[in-house]
Amino acid sequence: MYTLLPHQLSIIFVGGLSQMPAAKSVSFLMTVSPTAQSPAKTSNKAERENSLSTPLTAAVVALFIVGRLWRLSASCLWFDEIFSVHAARHGWAELLRFVAADIIHPPLFYLLLKIWISLGGESLLWLRLLPALIGMAAIIPFLLLCSELELKQTERTVALLLLAVNGYLIKYAQELRMYSLLMFLSLCSLWLFVRFFKAEHGWRKQLGWLYLINLLLVYSHYAGWIVVAVECLALVIWQRRKVKTFLIAFALLLLAYAPWVFLVNANREAGKGLAQNIGWVTRPTLWDVTQFYALLNKPFWFIQSTAARPYDLLTALFAILILGAPLVFLSLRLWRAELVNDANERSFRALFLFLLAPVILVFGLSWLLPDSVWGTRHLIVVAAPYAILVSVAILRFPVNWLRIAVGLILGSWFLLAGVTWALARPPVFIWCAWEPLARNVEASAAQAAQEVRVYAFEDLVAYHLWFAFDSSQLKQFKVMVVKGVEGVPEDPAYFLPRRFNEIAVINSAQITGDDIWIAYRAPRWDEKLPPLSTLERMGYTTRNVQSIPAQGQQAFVVRMRRR
């Protein structure tokens, strides 16, 4: 696919841009509206553009799909994805209680996953297909939104291209979590909202469909409420006559959400509030905001761990210098006073609101609430408005040579990143070591009839090992997590699920058994450091060591016997 990319990009950015005569481009941009020029002046150009853009749009759609299927099962399930499968293994009622106890996410994705597993099982490829297909389905509401905004075909194609190559979106389309569902439903909501926003007649019926989508949206992720809040804000600013009706729908939405709030309250565990989930999240700075918007520009590459801080100075500077100027120019034109009564221009202004308001709101809440709620995952709702506005800003920029230069730079960047990404070896993550090590433990203890105890020294390690043993249906392996061992660090971003008792939590004094296994990760093997030194003092000696290196660390499972 990547050998075709430079040709596609050159046609989109150079051929499509150069079709707008320079003498007309300034007056065209001054009105901003896609319908500003007369039909007589634009019909021939539109015909040429559509004849060119239709196959290009198909090529970009293909790129979008291939990018989300590329190496879909190259990496193992990681901690959060394991929780998704773990939740889906419960019965229907117990699933709701289990997810409610977790507090942090509503249940819709887990319910869909349970149905998906019942259809095709738990193979890695089948599991990952669910978020990938949902991510690919987002193309439909995205193109419908572009149509509702009256974008030209080339603008739609370029906007879709920006989404197709974005590594941040590819990551979440390949992760067995609810973020691709959040993007899909937020796009559906935004499309229906723009229809409702622009409608002069019959908008109450359209509000009914918007209500149903928003109900699914808020049951997918709490960030769905941010989308609904921004929709309300847009109406307050530009369509006040519709506010009262929208608020009634909002009240009904709250009423329909009340059962979930009740279930969360009924299943929460004392002393384990949101701090356990997000207490490790730092409060954001303006640099974090800059880096988030930089993520929306980075093609193909992404950071796997959601706990990592995605600092990328080069991408941030590129976005500011290359894409920032056209966006600023577009925003200045949109806010000219004489355009205030144009319905389509108000829609574009609302799109800017969807680009900025969710980030501002999450940033502010992260400083006002006891714990920070900042995260790039749930801000995925900003990606599509950003892509649309960047596409429009580039293609309607009045300086012809600058449009062509930006197109060539973006095309070269996408090509280089795409080829590098496609040829690079998939990374090996430390959490992928635990399943093969668990298989080794099973093989070593295959004849054991009695309970085999495996002591892990981190929640992350314990949960991965438990999941590996549980998937094998070998019940003689009992995983326990040892807490409070001095010198053994633990990542606070990972913790065992609430109301989950299959992994016992103990301290080092409660380690028992003459023949045991221990599991931990460390930079290297060192018997003078814990937990090995701790077990040595307790009278254990090493019998067998197995390890797998990854990410500058080593994952160890060690068989030990009491002297």
Steps between C-alpha positions, in 0.01 A plus 500: 500500500780739575642504148179666382494760772725770344301492176174531690627782713644695210167489318301592809719784617647631174244410237204580722643826626622631171155471348391809692603809300717734701294804407187342640650335807514812718139600442401136547670479836363835613153350501628163633177327404534211252201644313633853473578497128228494240409166342606627155855566621540179693314232304784410263753497782269285714462248218876475455551474876241227548634295208845518663401464864267199481777241437726689738237485771472125442880473528500695826219282637712195412799659674281570804393135518843347433662725760266366767545138397879519462660278766173493688606196704873569506499578872340321793211628707621741765366578847196711408405271213518201733250677724266532199510124433479424872183712525346336195551152650245576770129431471287794388391623842836430661674681215308817581588471869866428425534799267305725736744415779782621277327844496702642215310384186133440409405152372401525131833389353528203738148388406586519129822309566312223679275459194807509273677226700187283491510523120868434435686405817805658661775473241718810496413588140126462558509710816693782335268497199221647710658841572658501153165453326340766719789732415452432129125555529577856614563581133123504440393767753817695418410527131140579591625779726718636218199493269287682756771766526489530118867420456623444148615154402869587517458648849324185619774282351782696661320505837448124480867456406605688814296255706615197301871552567474624858691267732302607806177383333659182365610409853151530646343320205725203584453505877233286664348792683209736446685788336423411138135467606523842666629653177240326284207608716636853551521535120142375467397751765687786334348421160147491641567810707610700194179392325299607802706819529442608139138389463235768474208257502444154643792521739307349791483168316873518434556562869342161570768321299768714662367404842523127422859529377597712800352238730727236346787749513482568874462127568825446307723745687458783748662731243175470308356750746763749386372469143142555614605800711681661205193446282294683758756781515493539121124540511521757778741706290344471153157331515329610820150424373591130506656501846181430696416191294859376521500543879187286524683230306800551728280446807363180346857391435585549867191302597597213268851505650377481859491115512872489425577759768298292746685181402842667541403628843365162606817312397776735607745377759574702811833679488549439127382809321609663177842575647592135447419534130638845424698607807822441307401744221691829524330835454546625143703796387474708184776281363273197544229678302750576224613140496141377473438706189837381369369142531223590257767568235740210550467246217500126572723496812352491848592432862363167620465568871227744597697577815789641297525877450497552121764773479606558142657841444557452126137415423375785719718754319400361163130529582537859620708618203343309211135460603454769763513796261223376264281414800545845651423663165184290461383584852546873441290484185229297671460756774438798274185678610331497155491119502315465828164418339631239257385155619796312356749744648341454842548124453870555436523719807335223700763263361772724646312477830517118482871529427584719800231471768552131600873561553437820698233328711715195584799727569295714740343203677843345546600801708170548683423140599690310772655276233604583146275364224742592222558236235543484126279191468161657565592814304474288187170683443708798380678315217234523228419871544872568491550305175210678331615846601861431398385375160280804442770736628762360260283470191350848535818680587524798257871468417529234230870418541459462877218250448716299266799518736294381796361217288842385390640517853207301641516248218873444549454470876216249467696295248817487710311418820284240326788314339704507821203379703418220255858372487582534869494190718210497749620591850512233768337623820592378846142397581504259204761291680264370766286273285792296356658488846170373639505225236850406617380479859212277388739271315734476798216413734293293258488196728422692817165400646517737793478877498792684336559839657631787290593814693510821293639826631290739293130525419583525130703178511246317713205592275677395180605166652153435641344570160745263328427217745125568494493491120665155512234375745776368728363556847788360704699819445430754773631852441559729797637853504750595770481859625726712713836354398752778537701563185238356261339789310142482374334708230190669657329516160427126528294339774290187543130532417263577784280218629748248362614237747679244285837665566578513871682811624758411769821628658838327487449335842204307354704327232474124567579174326808285454495526121383832355536732201562872514444751216636850469669739259836672547779654294717190555547187708644589840468268799604783734189704420134435594299299449775237466681621812169501689435135411862412582456633854184291532695180427429451126755406236476534125430185296405623157507844332316597184500851356403705195661839428289791370505881513830512689367270772475129567194305602593218740320191624711316755435162659617494860517234771526543872827377649 
